[in-house]
Amino acid sequence: MARLLALLCFLTWAQWSAAASQPLTGKEVSLMLRSGYSSDAVLRELTTRKFADMFDPTVEKDLVKAGASESLIQALRGGAYQLSAADISAFKAKQEEARASKANDASFNPPPVDRPGRPPSPTTVQIGGSMYDHLKDDLVCWHNGTFVAVDEEALQKKKFFLLFFSAIWSRDGRQFTPVLADYYNRVVSQHPELEVVFFSADRSAFAMENYVNQTNMPWPMVAYDKLQGKAGALASSLTHQIPRLILADVSGKILSDSGETRPEFDKVLTDADKVLTASR
């Protein structure tokens, strides 16, 4: 049984990580540039991941507007990093198939309806082991322009965790990050039993550092080199689609989930408020 669970965790984590190694579309390259990636960094990504779009005038105009350098434009125009027409077609067909599958799953598994005035009902999902066991030794925080280890003693005292899964290339994730930061700064001082933990799906340690630095994340995060360890296994057991926000208690019970298709972040924060109020 233990070997089977370990295999399942590994396979799910591989699926989650694979999203960060797929070919890049024109929109994704544009988003990377707007998010702070340099043209040279994009070229390094394209070396291994390739370009999954036809480089037409519309794509070129969008990339120039996003800040693409002449060398990046020339490289894409010359087709050095472009997938073949057949591979592009196959890649886009897979994307459409994944979207259709997700839409079908959502239609057969609608989210639970909240009942006004009642605290959120815990789901039946349970993570094996305590949250502290999953996270200890793997967390860092951003301090004075560098990552430093977190206070493990303080981590042991936490009773509730908001687990935030995002990346610099996720528009919805980046838009929600300052909202979550405002919530964190307002609520955690009153409820020290709560902690937010960030799980990065960025494609490099450099990208994660850019995201953390640009948004001034005030909470702990899983160190990039630990994302394939036990904290990464926790991520794989919960999601392979970002952005996502999950509220869990110290035992690993999931109390609220934003969902993957259309993340309902506000719902999770409202549920967190209810849980924190009820725990007093």
Secondary structure as UniProt FT lines:
FT   HELIX           2..18
FT   HELIX           19..21
FT   HELIX           26..34
FT   TURN            35..36
FT   HELIX           39..49
FT   HELIX           57..66
FT   HELIX           70..77
FT   TURN            78..81
FT   HELIX           85..108
FT   TURN            116..117
FT   HELIX           131..135
FT   TURN            136..138
FT   STRAND          139..143
FT   TURN            144..145
FT   STRAND          146..149
FT   HELIX           152..156
FT   STRAND          160..166
FT   TURN            168..169
FT   HELIX           171..187
FT   TURN            188..190
FT   TURN            192..193
FT   STRAND          194..200
FT   HELIX           205..215
FT   STRAND          221..222
FT   HELIX           224..226
FT   TURN            227..228
FT   HELIX           230..238
FT   STRAND          244..249
FT   TURN            250..251
FT   STRAND          253..257
FT   HELIX           265..279
//
